[in-house]
């Protein structure tokens, strides 16, 4: 394929080299004439192993060249990769001026081009930028309609400086979001031969994936550093600790716990976080990341409460699931218990059903916790799920349970659903009566 690449920094240059090596004809475009001359003279604009040899080979085969002319690049190619920088502004927002300028220039070039052309954004941009900002610019200056007259896709890159060529040929995933299927397929075709999971999605999801990746990388580094700081004060080898930690691929280094949902609770996580923080304070050690975990968790409970109180006229609430997680009757530090306490304080009439909690079975520390946390639990709990279902103006589902999922057919018109467990993947079919805690 004939591919133009706008922006010959790290991402653009490396992408161009690898695409040329894969047999594509590549035209690099940059406003920096010196950088253009360097590439055309076989001098890489970046420092990384193997780039000089690959540039030499691509030039020998006539697979790559660099120019400054946007119109020539668009007219000479079938697809454009936009890889210009999006640096930070002083207020933390990203500077989109380079990206907007390039899209304006591409739009002006598309105005006179008859053949269908695909514009693929690779620059890191906040979700919504492609659809809400860049597509309108392309349409305005081309006088054409995206999705029918030309294609648009978003294709995040996962290249690390210093190992970008290795990352290009062995990507963790290939993600393409697009307005039309043909643009997505055409974008994916340039990576033919690379072995990686492929994800076809919307532009917004593809944009968000890039940010989630980078933020999680930063989170892991910060978490390890905070663990290391306390380990050092306790004369513990932090690398040995984290080496052992990383061996657990069932929970620690895995997809476990990485699905958005309601707050955590139970007898372990809250208690252990508090103990870890208390120990750090005895050494006057501040751990901002770990300290923020319980604060964020409380906000998730407050979020569910806020959704409920916005339902004007609702006075009765039905709760489905009270224990701290499905499959247990343990109510210690259950976020659902905390949520019920907030509802009681606001004067709502509450009825609760939990298939795993029965007053006759509650004993020991669990009974003591119930009596202390919710003194009127005997009045609130019911063993009749249909009674609880009929009671509420608002139905709050706290657990992902097949039993709770099955009551869908019995939900009455006018009842509001607050889903904290993502019981129904097709939640959008419920309409405005449905509210998900971090979706919908």
C-alpha positions as CSV (number, residue, x, y, z in Angstrom):
1,X,0.0,0.0,0.0
2,X,1.1,3.6,-0.5
3,X,1.2,5.3,2.9
4,X,1.9,8.9,4.0
5,X,3.0,9.6,7.5
6,X,2.6,13.0,9.0
7,X,5.0,13.8,11.8
8,X,8.5,12.1,11.7
9,X,9.2,12.0,15.4
10,X,9.7,8.7,17.2
11,X,6.4,7.1,16.4
12,X,6.1,8.4,12.9
13,X,9.7,7.6,11.8
14,X,9.7,4.1,13.4
15,X,6.3,3.3,11.9
16,X,7.5,4.4,8.5
17,X,10.7,2.4,8.7
18,X,8.8,-0.8,9.7
19,X,6.1,-0.3,7.1
20,X,8.7,0.3,4.4
21,X,10.5,-2.9,5.5
22,X,7.1,-4.7,5.2
23,X,6.9,-3.7,1.6
24,X,4.7,-0.6,1.7
25,X,5.7,2.6,-0.1
26,X,6.1,5.3,2.5
27,X,6.1,9.0,2.2
28,X,7.1,10.9,5.4
29,X,5.9,14.4,5.9
30,X,7.3,16.9,8.3
31,X,7.4,20.7,8.6
32,X,11.0,20.5,9.7
33,X,13.0,20.7,6.5
34,X,16.2,19.7,8.3
35,X,14.6,16.4,9.5
36,X,13.3,15.8,5.9
37,X,16.8,16.3,4.5
38,X,18.3,14.0,7.2
39,X,16.0,11.1,6.3
40,X,16.5,11.6,2.5
41,X,20.3,11.5,3.2
42,X,20.1,8.3,5.2
43,X,20.5,9.9,8.6
44,X,17.9,8.8,11.2
45,X,16.3,11.7,13.3
46,X,16.2,9.4,16.4
47,X,18.7,7.3,18.2
48,X,17.8,3.6,18.5
49,X,19.5,0.3,17.6
50,X,19.0,-0.9,13.9
51,X,17.3,2.3,12.6
52,X,20.2,3.4,10.5
53,X,20.5,0.0,8.8
54,X,16.8,-0.2,8.2
55,X,16.7,3.3,6.8
56,X,19.5,2.5,4.4
57,X,17.8,-0.6,3.2
58,X,14.5,1.1,2.7
59,X,16.1,3.9,0.7
60,X,18.0,1.5,-1.5
61,X,14.7,-0.2,-2.4
62,X,13.0,3.1,-3.0
63,X,10.4,2.3,-0.3
64,X,10.7,5.5,1.7
65,X,11.3,9.2,1.2
66,X,10.5,12.4,3.2
67,X,8.9,15.6,1.9
68,X,7.3,18.8,3.3
69,X,4.3,19.0,0.9
70,X,1.0,17.8,2.3
71,X,-0.9,17.9,-1.0
72,X,1.7,15.8,-2.8
73,X,1.7,13.2,0.1
74,X,-2.1,12.8,0.1
75,X,-2.4,12.6,-3.7
76,X,0.4,10.1,-3.9
77,X,-0.9,7.7,-1.2
78,X,-4.0,5.7,-0.2
79,X,-3.8,6.1,3.6
80,X,-2.3,8.7,5.9
81,X,-1.0,8.1,9.4
82,X,-1.0,11.2,11.6
83,X,1.7,11.0,14.2
84,X,2.3,14.6,15.2
85,X,3.0,15.5,18.8
86,X,0.4,16.4,21.4
87,X,2.5,18.0,24.2
88,X,1.0,19.3,27.5
89,X,-0.2,22.8,28.1
90,X,0.4,24.6,31.3
91,X,-3.1,23.8,32.6
92,X,-2.6,20.0,32.0
93,X,-4.6,19.9,28.8
94,X,-3.0,18.7,25.6
95,X,-1.8,21.0,22.8
96,X,-3.8,20.0,19.7
97,X,-2.6,22.9,17.5
98,X,-0.2,20.7,15.5
99,X,-2.9,18.1,15.0
100,X,-5.5,20.6,14.0
101,X,-3.1,22.2,11.5
102,X,-2.3,18.9,9.9
103,X,-5.9,17.9,9.6
104,X,-6.7,21.2,8.0
105,X,-3.9,20.6,5.5
106,X,-5.1,17.1,4.8
107,X,-8.6,18.3,4.4
108,X,-7.5,20.9,1.9
109,X,-5.6,18.2,-0.1
110,X,-8.7,15.9,0.0
111,X,-10.8,18.6,-1.6
112,X,-9.4,17.9,-5.0
113,X,-8.7,14.2,-4.6
114,X,-11.2,11.9,-6.3
115,X,-10.0,8.5,-4.9
116,X,-11.2,7.4,-1.5
117,X,-8.5,8.2,1.1
118,X,-8.3,7.0,4.8
119,X,-7.0,9.3,7.5
120,X,-5.7,7.4,10.5
121,X,-4.9,9.3,13.7
122,X,-2.1,7.8,15.8
123,X,-1.3,10.8,18.0
124,X,-2.3,10.3,21.7
125,X,-5.5,12.3,22.2
126,X,-8.2,12.4,24.9
127,X,-11.4,10.4,24.0
128,X,-13.8,12.2,21.8
129,X,-11.1,14.3,20.0
130,X,-11.3,12.4,16.7
131,X,-15.1,12.5,16.3
132,X,-15.7,15.9,17.9
133,X,-12.7,17.9,16.8
134,X,-10.7,16.4,14.0
135,X,-13.5,15.0,11.8
136,X,-15.2,18.3,11.6
137,X,-11.9,20.0,10.6
138,X,-11.4,17.4,7.9
139,X,-14.9,17.8,6.6
140,X,-14.8,21.6,6.7
141,X,-11.7,21.9,4.6
142,X,-12.3,19.1,2.3
143,X,-16.0,19.8,1.7
144,X,-16.6,16.1,2.0
145,X,-18.3,13.7,4.4
146,X,-16.3,11.4,6.6
147,X,-17.3,7.8,6.4
148,X,-18.6,8.1,2.8
149,X,-16.3,10.4,0.8
150,X,-13.1,9.6,2.9
151,X,-12.3,7.3,5.8
152,X,-11.3,8.1,9.4
153,X,-9.8,5.7,11.9
154,X,-8.0,5.9,15.2
155,X,-5.1,3.5,15.7
156,X,-3.1,4.0,19.0
157,X,0.5,3.0,19.1
158,X,2.2,1.0,21.9
159,X,5.8,1.8,21.1
160,X,8.4,2.5,23.8
161,X,11.5,4.7,23.1
162,X,14.5,2.5,23.0
163,X,12.6,-0.6,22.0
164,X,10.2,0.7,19.5
165,X,11.2,-1.5,16.5
166,X,10.8,-4.6,18.7
167,X,7.5,-3.3,20.0
168,X,6.3,-2.6,16.4
169,X,6.9,-6.2,15.3
170,X,5.7,-7.8,18.5
171,X,2.8,-5.6,19.7
172,X,0.8,-6.6,22.8
173,X,-2.4,-5.8,20.7
174,X,-3.6,-4.0,17.6
175,X,-6.5,-1.6,18.2
176,X,-8.4,0.2,15.5
177,X,-11.5,2.4,16.0
178,X,-13.3,3.8,13.0
179,X,-16.3,5.5,11.7
180,X,-16.8,2.9,8.9
181,X,-15.9,-0.7,8.5
182,X,-13.9,-0.3,5.3
183,X,-11.5,2.3,7.0
184,X,-11.0,-0.1,9.9
185,X,-10.2,-3.0,7.6
186,X,-7.9,-0.9,5.4
187,X,-6.0,0.3,8.5
188,X,-5.6,-3.3,9.8
189,X,-4.3,-4.4,6.4
190,X,-1.1,-2.5,6.9
191,X,-0.2,-4.7,9.8
192,X,-0.8,-8.0,8.0
193,X,1.7,-10.6,9.2
194,X,2.0,-9.2,12.7
195,X,1.0,-11.7,15.4
196,X,-1.2,-9.9,18.0
197,X,-4.8,-9.8,19.3
198,X,-6.8,-7.5,17.0
199,X,-9.6,-5.3,18.4
200,X,-12.0,-3.4,16.1
201,X,-13.9,-0.8,18.1
202,X,-15.1,2.8,18.2
203,X,-12.8,5.7,18.0
204,X,-13.6,6.7,21.6
205,X,-12.8,3.3,23.0
206,X,-9.5,3.2,21.0
207,X,-8.6,6.7,22.2
208,X,-9.3,5.7,25.8
209,X,-7.3,2.4,25.6
210,X,-4.1,4.3,25.0
211,X,-4.6,6.5,28.1
212,X,-5.6,3.6,30.3
213,X,-2.4,1.7,29.3
214,X,-0.2,4.6,30.1
215,X,-1.9,5.5,33.4
216,X,-1.8,1.9,34.5
217,X,1.9,1.8,33.7
218,X,2.5,4.9,35.9
219,X,0.3,3.4,38.6
220,X,2.4,0.2,38.7
221,X,5.6,2.2,39.0
222,X,4.3,4.4,41.8
223,X,2.8,1.4,43.6
224,X,6.1,-0.5,43.5
225,X,8.0,2.6,44.7
226,X,5.7,3.1,47.6
227,X,6.0,-0.5,48.6
228,X,9.8,-0.1,48.2
229,X,9.9,2.9,50.5
230,X,8.3,1.1,53.4
231,X,10.3,-2.1,52.7
232,X,13.6,0.0,52.9
233,X,12.6,1.4,56.3
234,X,11.8,-2.1,57.6
235,X,15.1,-3.6,56.2
236,X,13.1,-5.8,53.7
237,X,14.4,-6.5,50.2
238,X,11.7,-4.8,48.1
239,X,12.8,-6.6,44.9
240,X,12.4,-10.0,46.5
241,X,9.0,-9.0,47.8
242,X,7.8,-7.8,44.3
243,X,9.4,-10.8,42.6
244,X,7.2,-13.1,44.7
245,X,4.2,-10.8,44.3
246,X,4.5,-11.0,40.5
247,X,4.4,-14.8,40.5
248,X,0.7,-14.7,41.3
249,X,-0.8,-14.5,37.8
250,X,-4.2,-15.6,39.1
251,X,-4.9,-12.3,41.0
252,X,-1.9,-10.0,41.0
253,X,-0.6,-9.8,37.5
254,X,-3.8,-10.7,35.7
255,X,-7.2,-9.3,34.6
256,X,-8.6,-10.1,38.1
257,X,-10.2,-7.0,39.8
258,X,-9.8,-4.9,36.6
259,X,-13.5,-4.6,35.7
260,X,-15.2,-1.4,36.8
261,X,-17.9,-1.9,39.4
262,X,-18.9,-1.1,42.9
263,X,-16.7,-0.6,45.9
264,X,-14.6,-3.3,47.6
265,X,-15.1,-4.4,51.2
266,X,-14.7,-7.5,53.4
267,X,-12.6,-8.4,56.4
268,X,-9.2,-8.2,54.6
269,X,-8.7,-5.4,52.1
270,X,-9.8,-2.3,54.1
271,X,-8.2,-3.6,57.3
272,X,-4.9,-4.4,55.6
273,X,-4.7,-1.0,53.8
274,X,-5.2,0.8,57.1
275,X,-2.6,-1.3,58.9
276,X,-0.1,-0.7,56.0
277,X,-0.7,3.0,56.2
278,X,-0.5,3.1,60.0
279,X,2.9,1.3,59.9
280,X,4.2,3.8,57.3
281,X,3.1,6.7,59.5
282,X,5.1,5.4,62.4
283,X,8.2,6.1,60.2
284,X,6.8,9.5,59.1
285,X,6.4,8.0,55.7
286,X,3.7,9.5,53.4
287,X,2.3,7.1,50.8
288,X,0.0,9.2,48.6
289,X,-1.1,6.4,46.3
290,X,-2.0,3.8,48.9
291,X,-3.6,6.6,51.0
292,X,-6.0,7.4,48.2
293,X,-7.4,3.9,47.8
294,X,-9.9,4.0,50.7
295,X,-10.8,7.6,49.8
296,X,-11.6,6.6,46.2
297,X,-13.5,3.5,47.5
298,X,-15.7,5.7,49.7
299,X,-16.5,7.9,46.6
300,X,-17.9,4.9,44.8
301,X,-20.4,4.3,47.6
302,X,-21.3,7.9,47.6
303,X,-21.7,7.8,43.8
304,X,-24.4,5.0,44.1
305,X,-26.1,7.1,46.8
306,X,-26.1,10.2,44.7
307,X,-27.7,8.3,41.7
308,X,-30.5,7.3,44.0
309,X,-31.3,10.6,45.6
310,X,-31.6,12.2,42.1
311,X,-34.6,10.0,41.5
312,X,-37.2,12.6,42.6
313,X,-40.4,11.2,44.2
314,X,-38.8,7.8,45.1
315,X,-39.3,6.9,48.7
316,X,-38.9,3.1,48.8
317,X,-35.7,1.3,47.9
318,X,-35.2,-2.5,47.4
319,X,-31.7,-3.9,47.9
320,X,-30.6,-7.1,46.2
321,X,-27.3,-8.3,47.8
322,X,-26.0,-7.2,51.1
323,X,-22.8,-9.2,51.8
324,X,-19.5,-7.7,50.7
325,X,-19.4,-9.9,47.6
326,X,-21.5,-12.6,45.9
327,X,-21.2,-16.2,47.2
328,X,-20.7,-15.3,50.8
329,X,-22.8,-14.2,53.8
330,X,-19.9,-12.1,55.3
331,X,-21.2,-8.6,55.9
332,X,-18.1,-7.2,57.6
333,X,-17.2,-3.8,56.0
334,X,-19.6,-4.5,53.2
335,X,-20.0,-1.5,50.9
336,X,-23.7,-2.5,50.5
337,X,-24.1,-2.1,54.3
338,X,-22.6,1.3,54.1
339,X,-24.9,2.2,51.3
340,X,-27.9,1.0,53.3
341,X,-26.9,3.2,56.2
342,X,-26.8,6.2,53.9
343,X,-30.3,5.4,52.6
344,X,-31.7,4.9,56.2
345,X,-30.2,8.3,57.2
346,X,-32.0,9.9,54.3
347,X,-35.4,8.5,55.4
348,X,-35.9,5.9,52.6
349,X,-38.1,2.8,53.3
350,X,-35.7,-0.1,52.8
351,X,-36.3,-3.8,52.1
352,X,-33.3,-6.1,51.5
353,X,-32.9,-9.6,49.9
354,X,-29.7,-11.6,49.9
355,X,-29.9,-15.2,48.9
356,X,-26.8,-15.9,51.0
357,X,-27.8,-14.0,54.2
358,X,-30.4,-15.5,56.6
359,X,-31.0,-14.2,60.1
360,X,-31.2,-17.8,61.3
361,X,-27.7,-18.5,60.1
362,X,-26.0,-15.3,61.2
363,X,-23.8,-16.0,64.2
364,X,-20.6,-15.0,65.9
365,X,-18.7,-11.9,64.7
366,X,-20.9,-11.6,61.7
367,X,-24.0,-11.3,64.0
368,X,-22.2,-8.8,66.2
369,X,-21.3,-6.7,63.1
370,X,-24.9,-6.8,61.8
371,X,-26.3,-5.7,65.2
372,X,-23.8,-2.8,65.4
373,X,-23.9,-1.6,61.8
374,X,-27.6,-1.9,61.1
375,X,-29.6,-2.3,64.3
376,X,-32.9,-2.7,62.4
377,X,-31.6,-5.5,60.1
378,X,-34.5,-7.8,61.2
379,X,-37.0,-5.3,59.9
380,X,-35.1,-4.7,56.6
381,X,-34.3,-8.2,55.6
382,X,-36.8,-10.4,53.8
383,X,-36.6,-14.0,52.6
384,X,-39.1,-13.3,49.8
385,X,-37.5,-11.9,46.7
386,X,-40.8,-11.1,45.1
387,X,-41.9,-9.0,48.2
388,X,-38.6,-7.0,47.9
389,X,-39.0,-6.6,44.1
390,X,-42.5,-5.2,44.5
391,X,-41.6,-2.9,47.3
392,X,-39.1,-0.4,45.7
393,X,-39.4,2.7,43.6
394,X,-35.7,2.1,43.2
395,X,-34.1,-1.4,42.8
396,X,-30.4,-1.5,43.7
397,X,-28.6,-4.6,42.6
398,X,-25.3,-5.1,44.4
399,X,-24.3,-8.6,43.3
400,X,-23.9,-10.3,39.9
401,X,-26.2,-13.3,40.5
402,X,-28.2,-15.4,38.0
403,X,-31.2,-15.2,40.4
404,X,-31.1,-11.4,40.4
405,X,-30.6,-11.4,36.6
406,X,-33.8,-13.5,36.2
407,X,-36.1,-10.9,37.9
408,X,-35.8,-8.6,34.9
409,X,-39.1,-9.9,33.5
410,X,-40.8,-8.9,36.7
411,X,-39.5,-5.3,37.0
412,X,-42.5,-2.9,36.8
413,X,-42.7,0.1,34.5
414,X,-41.7,3.1,36.6
415,X,-39.2,1.3,38.8
416,X,-35.7,2.7,38.6
417,X,-32.8,0.3,38.3
418,X,-29.4,1.0,39.9
419,X,-27.0,-1.7,38.8
420,X,-23.8,-2.0,40.7
421,X,-22.8,-5.3,39.2
422,X,-23.4,-5.0,35.5
423,X,-26.1,-7.7,35.5
424,X,-27.3,-7.1,32.0
425,X,-24.8,-6.5,29.1
426,X,-27.6,-5.1,27.0
427,X,-28.4,-2.5,29.7
428,X,-28.9,0.2,27.0
429,X,-32.2,-1.5,26.1
430,X,-33.7,-0.5,29.5
431,X,-33.7,3.2,28.6
432,X,-33.7,6.0,31.1
433,X,-34.9,3.9,34.0
434,X,-31.5,2.2,34.1
435,X,-28.3,3.5,35.8
436,X,-25.0,1.7,35.9
437,X,-22.4,2.7,38.6
438,X,-19.6,3.2,36.0
439,X,-21.4,2.5,32.7
440,X,-24.7,3.5,31.1
